[in-house]
Amino acid sequence: MDHSIFSNNSEQKNSEPEEHKLKSGTLGWVTLAAMGVSFVIAGEFAAWNYGLGIGGWGGMFGALCIVAIMYFCIGFSLAELSTIMPTAGGGCSFAERAFGPFWGYVTGLSVIFEYVLASSVIALFFNAYFVSMFGDYGGGVIVGLYLVFFLVHMMGVNESMKLLLVLAFLTLIGIVIFLAEMIPHFNMSNLSSVSDGFSAGFGGLLPESINQIWYVMPFAIAMFLAVEGVPLSAEEAKEPHKNVPKGLITAIIILFVISSSILIFATGGAGVAAISTGDSPLIDALKAVGTTGGVVLIIVNLAGLIGITASFFSCIYAFSRQIYAMSRAGYLPYGLSLTNKRGAPWVAILIPGVISYLLTLTEAADQIVFILVLCATFSYILMMAAHIQLRLKEKDIFRPYKTPGGLWTSGLGMLLSIVAFFSSIAGNFQWAGYTFLLLLICCIYYWFRKRKMNRILA
């Protein structure tokens, strides 16, 4: 087989040698739903609170509702695409089939950037919760986190997913305990408070103007960001045409309930000023209502560590599978798709993992959030466009799952993704510029690689 051909088709997948194959048929819909929740759960413990200082509670809640609609549209659309093309390529495969190899490559790169950036931010949040509970042990904590989860992923998907289910379950218990502690302290007046430096408007719910909803969209997205990674597990799922859609939509529903509850009761109990600036807002909220010690604080802090760990685990899974698929298809060097005896793509785990660790040295979590949202929303735009294109171009193909609302759903998802994309650019023009420059360099690499492969084929 010639590995220079840019393709993610099933024939290529089935003809791979054993050292380039994933372990298939191991994941049910419950595991996929747990994976979807764990992809995101770190965003419920950190990052979202930065938006309170920019848009107030009203701005964040308005943005959260818009973002939830966007993710439901994206989820329903990706569920259909994943049943047509159940491959580890995910968005790369969808865009390639709809628009050709170049746009498949660009989409895949955006997904890789998203998850590598997300893993670095999550590692920084892990360190913040660790320091809150155990004290500051320097950079060794983050190094240890990466080493442990490199080893966990090397064990293979079936074994590592058992750990993921346990982590997700323990995290949800911690969130329930947090909400139970905060609900008695809820006060509507806390929702209309604002942090220092902003003048209140619209009944105190929004500082400055209603336009702040647009500015805080990246932080609302943090409460759902990366759930779209579930289709990347399609090759390793049992009956992917049934389990991937069910797992993905279930994850989005759970996340909406969790995110809206935390936003309402954490802010309603503690107030905007108390939680809008720190890296551990749930702990800050508990301390603001007088829970400065005891079992509840310990449990929630542990849940934060566990939840952030689950997200870290999932991000490594996601970027390794996307890189594996793109390498196998010829977009990236073929050595990146090597797997070990347990079917884990070890090269695609280690190399981007080291890059992710180096990003943590910047300690710029709030700025990296804007860029990973930019990469994510760019990929959403392309994937929703792929859904629309395939509905128009391949009307007669068998679709085991059909998106409710069809083109209206993916069209709305695409429109809201465009709005969120420009919101993330507005959040940090400089970092956005660096990101586009890196993407341009990668596109130049694509054209050189394509020319080289064409010469070899000739």
Secondary structure, DSSP 8 states (H G I E B T S, - for coil): --TTS----HHHHHT--GGG----S-B-HHHHHHHHHHHHTHHHHTTGGGGHHHHHHHHHHHHHHHHHHHHHHHHHHHHHHHHHS-STTTHHHHHHHHH-HHHHHHHHHHHHHHHHHHHHHHHHHHHHHHHHHH---TTHHHHHHHHHHHHHHHT-HHHHHHHHHHHHHHHHHHHHHHHHHHGGG--HHHHT---TT--EETTTTEES-TTHHHHTHHHHHTTTTTGGGGGGGGGGBSSHHHHHHHHHHHHHHHHHHHHHHHHHHHHHHH-HHHHSS-S-HHHHHHHHTT--SSHHHHHHHHHHHHHHHHHHHHHHHHHHHHHHHHHHTTSS-GGGG---TTS--HHHHHHHHHHHHHHHTT--HHHHHHHHHHHHHHHHHHHHHHHHHHHHH-TTS--SS--TTTHHHHHHHHHHHHHHHHHHHHH-HHHHHHHHHHHHHHHHHHHHHHHHHHHHH-
